[in-house]
């Protein structure tokens, strides 16, 4: 498709890419969990890039066969075809009806003040997008910085498909600093040398921080270039677990509950006395 093909561009602008899943819902009988066409749970995410050279990025997008320009909405859409077709999701490419192909995986928007955003409809797509585009976008031209997420499942039976603009850019997102908690724990346990005693001292401090409910909308740093993708995977996985519990009716479930289950499994065991 040419970037000047208005007919196809209008089709991209109108396309709605959602499905429904019949997973267990506990007390929420009668609701249908909204999912994507590739079978991930529909959870809004936005990647924030520092845009250092927009002209270079536009040239890269022109060369990628999985990228198409949509002048109707002034965006670049990331399609599930060509280079992106190798990506593996919960649902396979063949699961997508032929008449719906290629579906839109995400959409890039250039913003003022040196920022580019990529809007996606699932956490898994966000994770895959970070790695995928790092292969093609020169870091001197654009660098992924933060992610904004909506920690919520959606009911597909109502016929309402949530959009990024419905929740983001409202000034309501909580800015999360994962490094802040780590620094606090380091300072609080800096005088303890024994690793078991240090872990035991850190445990109640961690649980105190996790007792707070996570905000519905959060923005947090990714640290992809320092930590790789595993850190982001872990944080998004925790939030998906909590959203699942809330969907099933456990509205008070929080990070505290998650870590109560997993921390005893990863804390060092005390050495047997001689």
QUIFEN-V664051 format. One record per pair of residues at least 12 apart in sequence whose ideal C-beta (glycine too) atoms are under 10 Angstrom apart, sorted by the first residue. I is the first residue (numbers start at 0). GAP is how many residues later the second one is. D is the distance in Angstrom with one decimal. If there is no record, write none. Layout:
BEGIN
i,gap,d
I,GAP,D
I,GAP,D
END
This chain:
BEGIN
i,gap,d
0,64,9.9
0,67,5.4
0,68,8.8
0,69,9.8
0,78,9.2
0,101,9.9
1,66,8.9
1,67,8.7
2,55,9.9
2,58,9.2
2,59,7.5
2,64,9.6
2,65,7.0
2,66,3.7
2,67,8.6
2,68,7.2
2,73,9.1
3,65,8.3
3,67,7.5
4,63,8.6
4,64,9.2
4,65,10.0
4,66,9.3
5,64,10.0
5,65,7.3
5,66,7.6
7,60,7.7
7,62,8.8
8,59,7.9
8,60,7.5
8,61,4.9
8,62,5.6
8,63,5.1
8,64,8.4
8,66,9.8
8,68,9.1
9,60,8.7
9,61,9.5
9,62,5.6
9,63,9.7
10,59,9.4
10,61,9.5
11,56,6.8
11,57,9.3
11,58,4.8
11,59,9.9
11,60,7.5
11,61,8.1
11,63,8.8
11,65,5.5
11,67,8.6
11,90,9.7
11,92,6.5
11,95,8.9
12,57,6.0
12,58,9.2
12,59,4.3
12,60,5.2
12,62,8.8
12,64,9.1
12,91,9.9
12,94,10.0
13,58,8.9
14,55,10.0
14,62,8.9
14,85,8.2
14,87,9.8
14,88,7.5
14,89,6.0
15,21,9.8
15,84,10.0
15,88,9.6
15,145,5.9
15,147,10.0
16,19,6.2
16,20,5.1
16,21,8.8
16,25,9.4
16,63,9.3
16,79,9.3
16,83,7.7
16,86,4.9
16,87,5.8
16,88,8.6
16,104,6.9
16,144,8.9
17,16,5.8
17,17,7.1
17,18,6.5
17,19,7.2
17,24,6.2
17,103,7.7
17,136,8.9
17,138,6.7
17,143,5.4
17,144,9.6
18,13,9.4
18,14,9.6
18,15,7.7
18,16,4.8
18,17,6.5
18,18,5.6
18,19,8.8
18,20,7.2
18,21,9.8
18,23,8.4
18,72,8.4
18,76,9.4
18,77,9.7
18,137,7.7
19,12,4.1
19,13,6.7
19,14,6.3
19,15,6.4
19,22,9.4
19,135,9.2
19,136,4.1
19,137,7.4
20,12,4.5
20,13,7.8
20,14,4.6
20,15,9.9
20,18,7.5
20,19,9.8
20,20,7.5
20,21,9.2
20,69,10.0
20,132,9.9
20,135,8.1
21,13,10.0
22,12,8.8
22,18,8.7
22,130,9.8
22,221,9.0
22,224,8.9
22,225,9.4
23,220,10.0
23,223,9.7
23,224,7.3
24,128,9.7
24,130,9.5
24,222,6.9
24,223,6.5
24,224,8.3
25,219,9.5
25,221,8.1
25,222,4.0
25,223,4.8
25,224,8.2
26,220,10.0
26,221,7.3
26,222,4.0
26,223,9.4
27,125,9.5
27,127,8.0
27,218,9.9
27,219,6.5
27,220,6.8
27,221,6.2
29,125,9.0
29,127,7.0
30,122,9.2
30,123,9.3
30,124,4.5
30,125,7.9
30,126,5.7
30,127,8.5
30,216,8.3
31,122,9.5
31,123,6.5
31,124,4.3
31,125,4.4
31,126,8.9
32,120,6.0
32,121,7.6
32,122,7.5
32,123,6.6
32,124,9.4
32,211,9.4
32,214,6.9
33,87,9.3
33,119,7.2
33,120,4.1
33,121,6.7
33,122,3.9
33,123,8.9
33,124,9.2
33,126,9.0
33,127,7.3
33,128,8.0
34,55,8.6
34,56,8.5
34,86,9.3
34,87,8.3
34,118,9.5
34,119,9.3
34,121,7.6
35,53,8.0
35,54,8.8
35,55,7.9
35,67,8.1
35,69,8.9
35,84,9.3
35,85,5.3
35,86,5.4
35,88,8.9
35,89,7.6
36,43,8.3
36,52,9.1
36,54,7.0
36,58,7.7
36,59,5.4
36,60,8.4
36,63,6.5
36,64,9.3
36,66,5.0
36,67,9.4
36,68,9.6
36,84,9.2
37,42,7.2
37,49,8.8
37,50,9.3
37,51,3.8
37,52,6.5
37,53,4.4
37,54,8.1
37,55,8.1
37,57,7.5
37,58,7.2
37,65,7.4
37,67,8.1
37,83,9.3
37,84,7.8
37,86,8.3
37,87,8.0
38,50,6.5
38,51,4.0
38,52,3.2
38,53,8.6
38,56,7.0
38,57,9.8
38,83,9.2
38,85,9.5
39,49,6.1
39,50,5.6
39,51,7.8
39,80,9.7
39,81,7.8
39,82,3.7
39,83,7.4
39,84,4.7
39,85,6.7
39,88,10.0
39,200,9.7
40,49,9.0
40,80,9.5
40,81,6.5
40,82,7.8
40,83,8.5
40,112,6.3
40,113,8.8
40,199,7.0
40,202,7.9
40,203,8.1
40,206,9.0
41,79,5.6
41,80,6.4
41,81,10.0
41,108,9.7
41,110,9.6
41,111,7.6
41,112,5.6
41,114,7.8
41,119,8.0
41,120,7.7
42,77,9.1
42,78,7.6
42,79,5.7
42,80,5.2
42,81,8.9
42,82,9.4
42,83,8.9
42,106,7.0
42,107,6.3
42,108,7.6
42,109,7.2
42,110,7.1
42,111,8.2
42,119,9.6
42,193,8.5
42,196,8.2
42,197,6.9
42,200,6.9
43,75,7.6
43,76,7.7
43,77,6.6
43,78,8.5
43,79,9.2
43,82,9.5
43,104,8.4
43,105,7.1
43,106,4.1
43,107,9.5
43,108,8.2
43,110,8.9
43,118,6.3
43,119,7.8
43,120,5.5
43,121,10.0
43,122,8.4
43,123,6.3
43,124,7.5
43,173,8.9
44,61,8.9
44,73,8.7
44,74,7.7
44,75,4.9
44,76,7.7
44,77,7.0
44,78,5.7
44,79,9.3
44,80,7.2
44,81,4.0
44,82,9.0
44,84,8.7
44,102,6.2
44,103,7.1
44,104,5.1
44,105,7.5
44,119,8.6
44,123,9.7
44,191,7.9
45,60,9.4
45,63,9.6
45,71,5.5
45,72,6.9
45,73,5.3
45,74,7.3
45,80,8.1
45,100,8.6
45,101,6.8
45,102,4.3
45,103,7.7
45,104,8.9
45,118,6.0
45,121,9.5
45,122,5.8
45,123,9.2
45,127,9.7
45,171,9.9
45,173,8.5
46,59,8.3
46,61,9.1
46,69,8.7
46,70,6.6
46,71,4.3
46,72,8.2
46,73,7.2
46,78,9.7
46,79,6.1
46,80,10.0
46,82,6.2
46,83,6.7
46,86,8.5
46,97,5.7
46,98,8.4
46,99,7.7
46,100,5.6
46,101,8.3
46,175,7.8
46,177,9.9
46,185,10.0
47,63,9.2
47,67,6.4
47,68,7.9
47,69,5.7
47,70,8.3
47,95,10.0
47,96,7.4
47,97,5.1
47,98,4.2
47,99,7.0
47,100,7.0
47,171,7.8
47,173,9.5
47,174,8.6
48,59,8.5
48,61,9.6
48,62,9.5
48,65,9.2
48,66,6.8
48,67,4.2
48,68,7.1
48,69,7.2
48,84,8.6
48,88,8.0
48,92,9.5
48,93,4.7
48,94,6.3
48,95,5.3
48,96,6.3
48,97,9.0
49,64,6.2
49,65,7.0
49,66,8.0
49,89,9.7
49,91,9.7
49,92,6.7
49,93,4.9
49,94,8.2
49,95,5.4
49,96,9.5
50,57,10.0
50,59,6.6
50,60,7.6
50,61,9.7
50,62,8.8
50,63,4.9
50,64,5.7
50,65,4.2
50,66,9.4
50,90,7.8
50,91,5.5
50,92,8.8
51,62,6.8
51,64,9.6
51,86,8.9
51,87,8.6
51,88,6.4
51,89,5.5
51,90,6.2
51,91,7.2
52,61,9.6
52,84,9.9
52,85,7.7
52,87,6.9
52,88,3.9
52,89,7.3
53,56,5.7
53,57,10.0
53,60,8.4
53,62,7.5
53,87,8.0
53,88,8.4
54,86,8.6
55,81,8.6
55,82,6.4
55,84,8.0
55,85,4.0
55,86,8.1
56,19,8.7
56,51,8.4
56,53,8.0
56,59,6.9
56,76,9.7
56,79,9.6
56,80,6.3
56,81,8.4
56,84,5.4
56,85,5.4
57,18,8.1
57,52,8.4
57,83,9.8
58,82,9.2
59,16,10.0
59,73,9.1
59,76,5.8
59,77,6.0
59,78,7.6
59,81,7.6
59,82,8.9
60,15,5.1
60,16,9.8
60,17,9.2
60,47,7.5
60,72,10.0
60,75,8.8
60,76,9.0
61,14,9.4
62,20,10.0
62,73,8.4
63,12,9.2
63,14,8.7
63,15,9.4
63,18,7.3
63,19,6.0
63,20,8.5
63,69,9.4
63,72,6.3
63,73,9.8
64,14,8.5
64,16,7.1
64,17,3.5
64,18,6.3
64,19,8.9
64,20,9.6
65,12,6.2
65,13,5.0
65,14,7.6
65,15,5.6
65,16,4.4
65,17,4.8
65,18,4.1
65,19,7.6
65,20,9.9
65,21,9.6
65,36,8.0
65,39,8.2
65,66,9.1
65,70,9.6
66,12,7.2
66,15,8.7
66,16,8.8
66,17,8.8
66,41,8.1
66,66,9.9
66,69,9.1
67,13,9.5
67,34,8.9
67,36,9.0
68,39,9.8
69,34,9.0
69,37,7.6
69,38,9.8
72,34,7.6
72,36,8.3
73,35,7.3
73,36,8.1
74,29,9.8
74,31,9.8
74,32,4.8
74,33,6.1
74,34,5.2
74,35,8.5
74,42,9.7
74,43,9.9
74,44,8.6
75,30,9.3
75,31,7.1
75,32,4.2
75,33,8.0
75,34,8.4
75,40,9.3
75,42,9.1
76,25,9.3
76,26,9.8
76,27,4.9
76,28,8.2
76,29,7.5
76,30,5.2
76,31,7.7
77,24,9.8
77,26,6.9
77,27,4.6
77,28,4.4
77,29,6.9
77,30,7.0
77,40,7.4
77,41,9.8
77,42,8.4
77,47,8.9
77,51,7.3
77,54,8.5
77,55,8.4
78,22,8.9
78,23,4.2
78,24,7.2
78,25,6.2
78,26,6.7
78,27,9.3
79,13,6.9
79,16,7.4
79,20,9.9
79,21,7.4
79,22,5.2
79,23,5.0
79,24,7.7
79,25,5.2
79,26,9.8
79,45,9.7
80,12,8.7
80,20,7.2
80,21,4.0
80,22,8.8
80,24,9.5
81,20,8.4
82,49,8.0
82,52,8.8
82,53,7.9
83,18,8.6
83,21,6.3
83,22,9.6
83,44,8.8
83,45,9.3
83,48,6.8
83,49,10.0
84,16,9.9
84,17,8.4
85,46,9.1
86,18,8.0
86,37,9.5
86,38,8.6
86,41,5.4
86,42,9.1
86,44,9.4
86,45,6.8
87,36,9.7
87,40,8.6
88,16,9.1
88,33,8.3
88,35,6.4
88,36,7.7
88,39,7.9
89,32,9.1
89,34,7.4
102,18,9.9
103,15,9.8
103,16,9.7
103,17,8.7
104,13,9.5
104,15,6.9
104,16,8.2
104,17,9.1
104,20,5.7
104,23,8.4
104,24,7.5
104,27,9.2
105,12,5.2
105,13,6.0
105,14,4.3
105,15,7.6
105,16,9.5
105,19,6.2
105,20,8.3
105,22,9.6
105,23,6.0
105,26,9.9
105,27,9.5
106,12,5.1
106,13,8.2
106,14,9.8
106,57,8.8
107,21,9.8
107,25,9.0
107,34,9.7
108,55,9.7
113,28,9.5
114,27,9.7
114,30,8.6
114,31,9.9
115,21,9.3
115,25,9.8
115,26,6.0
115,27,9.9
115,28,9.4
115,29,9.9
116,29,9.7
116,31,8.5
116,47,8.6
116,51,8.8
116,52,9.6
117,12,9.1
117,15,7.7
117,26,8.5
117,29,9.6
118,29,9.5
118,44,8.6
118,45,4.6
118,46,8.9
118,49,8.3
119,27,9.6
119,29,9.9
119,44,8.8
120,40,9.2
120,41,9.2
120,42,9.5
120,43,8.8
121,114,9.7
121,118,9.5
122,24,9.1
122,26,7.0
122,27,9.9
122,28,9.7
122,109,9.1
122,110,8.9
122,112,9.5
122,113,4.3
122,114,8.0
122,116,7.5
122,117,6.0
122,120,9.5
123,109,9.3
123,112,8.3
123,113,9.9
123,116,9.1
125,18,10.0
125,21,6.2
125,22,9.8
125,23,7.8
125,96,9.3
125,106,7.8
125,107,9.9
125,110,7.1
126,20,9.5
126,95,9.9
126,102,6.2
126,103,9.9
126,105,6.2
126,106,5.7
126,109,6.7
126,110,9.4
127,101,9.0
128,15,8.6
128,18,10.0
129,14,5.6
129,17,8.4
129,92,6.7
129,94,5.6
129,98,9.8
129,99,6.1
129,102,6.8
129,103,9.8
130,13,9.9
130,93,8.3
130,97,9.1
130,98,5.6
130,101,9.8
133,90,7.2
133,91,8.6
133,95,9.1
138,86,7.6
142,79,9.8
142,81,8.6
142,82,7.2
143,77,9.9
143,78,5.7
143,79,9.8
143,80,5.6
143,81,8.3
143,88,9.6
144,76,6.8
144,77,6.7
144,78,9.3
144,79,8.9
144,80,9.8
145,29,8.8
145,30,9.5
145,73,5.5
145,74,6.5
145,75,5.5
145,76,6.3
145,77,9.8
146,29,9.8
146,71,8.6
146,72,7.1
146,73,6.1
146,74,8.1
146,75,5.6
146,77,9.7
146,85,6.9
146,88,8.8
146,89,8.1
147,16,8.6
147,19,8.8
147,20,5.6
147,21,9.0
147,25,5.8
147,27,9.6
147,69,6.8
147,70,7.0
147,71,4.4
147,72,8.2
148,18,9.6
148,19,9.4
148,24,8.8
148,27,9.6
148,65,9.7
148,66,9.7
148,67,9.4
148,68,7.3
148,69,5.6
148,70,7.9
148,71,7.9
148,86,9.0
148,87,7.0
148,90,6.6
148,91,9.7
148,94,9.8
149,12,7.4
149,14,8.3
149,16,8.9
149,17,5.0
149,18,7.7
149,23,9.2
149,65,9.9
149,66,6.6
149,67,5.7
149,68,8.5
149,89,9.6
149,93,9.1
150,62,9.7
150,63,5.7
150,64,7.3
150,65,5.7
150,66,7.5
150,67,6.6
150,85,9.5
150,87,9.8
150,88,4.9
150,89,8.4
150,91,6.7
150,92,5.4
150,95,8.4
151,15,8.4
151,64,5.9
151,65,8.8
151,87,9.6
151,90,9.9
151,91,6.0
151,94,7.6
151,95,8.5
152,87,8.9
152,90,5.2
152,91,7.1
152,93,7.3
152,94,4.3
152,95,9.4
153,89,9.9
153,93,9.1
154,92,8.9
166,49,7.7
166,50,5.6
167,49,6.9
167,51,8.9
169,47,7.6
170,46,9.9
171,43,8.2
171,44,8.1
171,45,5.8
172,42,7.1
172,43,8.8
172,44,4.2
172,45,6.0
172,46,4.7
172,47,9.5
173,38,10.0
173,40,7.9
173,41,3.7
173,42,8.6
173,43,7.0
173,44,5.1
173,45,7.3
173,46,8.9
174,40,9.4
174,43,7.7
174,44,5.3
174,45,7.4
174,46,9.2
175,38,8.5
175,39,8.2
175,42,5.2
175,43,6.9
175,44,3.9
175,45,8.1
175,59,8.4
176,43,7.6
176,44,7.5
177,42,6.5
177,43,7.3
177,45,8.2
177,49,10.0
177,53,7.8
177,56,9.9
177,57,7.0
178,42,7.8
178,44,8.2
179,29,9.4
180,24,8.6
180,25,7.4
180,28,5.6
180,29,9.0
181,20,9.9
181,24,9.9
183,18,9.7
183,21,7.2
183,22,9.6
183,25,8.0
184,13,9.1
184,16,8.8
184,17,5.0
184,18,9.8
184,20,5.9
184,21,6.8
184,24,8.9
185,12,9.7
185,16,9.0
187,13,7.0
187,14,7.2
187,17,5.8
188,12,5.1
188,13,5.4
188,16,8.2
193,74,10.0
194,72,9.8
194,73,5.9
195,71,8.2
195,72,5.5
195,73,8.0
195,74,5.5
195,75,7.6
196,73,9.6
197,70,9.3
198,64,9.0
198,67,9.3
198,68,5.0
198,69,5.8
198,70,10.0
198,71,9.9
199,67,7.8
199,68,9.3
199,70,8.9
201,61,9.7
201,65,9.0
202,56,9.0
202,60,6.6
202,61,9.1
202,64,6.9
205,49,9.3
205,50,9.2
205,53,6.7
205,57,7.3
206,48,9.1
206,49,5.9
206,52,6.6
206,53,7.3
206,56,8.0
207,48,8.7
208,46,8.2
208,47,8.7
208,50,9.6
209,28,9.7
209,44,6.6
209,45,3.9
209,46,4.2
209,47,8.5
209,48,7.7
209,49,5.4
209,50,8.6
209,53,9.5
210,43,6.6
210,44,8.0
210,45,4.6
210,46,9.5
210,48,10.0
211,42,7.1
211,43,7.9
211,44,8.2
212,29,8.8
212,33,9.7
212,38,9.2
212,39,8.0
212,40,9.0
212,41,5.3
212,42,8.5
212,43,9.2
213,24,8.6
213,25,6.6
213,28,6.4
213,29,9.3
213,40,6.9
213,41,6.4
215,27,9.7
215,30,10.0
217,17,9.3
217,21,7.8
219,12,8.7
219,15,6.9
219,16,9.7
219,19,10.0
221,13,9.2
236,21,9.6
237,17,6.5
237,20,5.8
237,21,8.6
237,24,9.3
238,16,8.7
238,19,9.6
240,12,8.4
240,14,9.3
240,16,9.1
240,17,5.9
240,20,9.7
240,21,10.0
241,12,6.6
241,13,6.9
241,15,8.0
241,16,6.8
244,12,7.6
244,13,8.9
END
